[in-house]
Amino acid sequence: MDNILGLDISTSCIGWCVLGPKGQLVAMGYIPLSKHIGLFKKAQEASEHLSIIAAPYNITKTYIEENLQAFRPGLSSAKTLLTLARFNGIVGYLVQQQFDFEPEYINVNAARKLVGLKIVRKSKGGAPTKEQVHTWVSERVAFNWPTKTLKSGPRKNQTILEPGCYDAADAYVIAQAGYLTKD
């Protein structure tokens, strides 16, 4: 059975999603990286997890969210963009090594449009983008999203989604867009 792997890569977390041959969700999760210092330690962790993901699934295509191409005021510095681009390239290479084929890159806005996900801007009353993406994915797939209960602060005892859930949801969108465009 041929499966698709979608990846949402950042230096703090890599969201991943495996879709089956009919575009159905097979597995989804995230690789936390924030505790690892330096791109090469993060890459080593990513490589180990890619091996774990590869073991039970016959991955025949991988789609990766294309890294940002331009500055966005108040969000990304040149240094951040360069670091993300460097890490995206490293993980792309790891994918090629693990699966013996090159990944394909998909622009996040093109992916959202392709799957029919419309983001409402904050200025027009929309929730944060990551929450809109998560809601959209949750409405389409049954998945037990990991949560945590806050132990201190003003939201003490409140149960929230693990931050990596948003990366996994982004990976689902990328995987679905890849499924819709695959040869």
ABEGO torsion letter per residue (X at the ends): XBBBBBBBBBAABBBBBBBBAAGBBABBBBBBAAABBEAAAAAAAAAAAAAAAAAABBBABBBBBBBBABBBBGABBAAAAAAAAAAAAAAAAAAAAAAGBBBBBBBAAAAAAAAGBBBBBAAAGBBBAAAAAAAAAAAABBBBBBBBBBABEAABGBBBBBAAAAAAAAAAAAAAAAAAABX
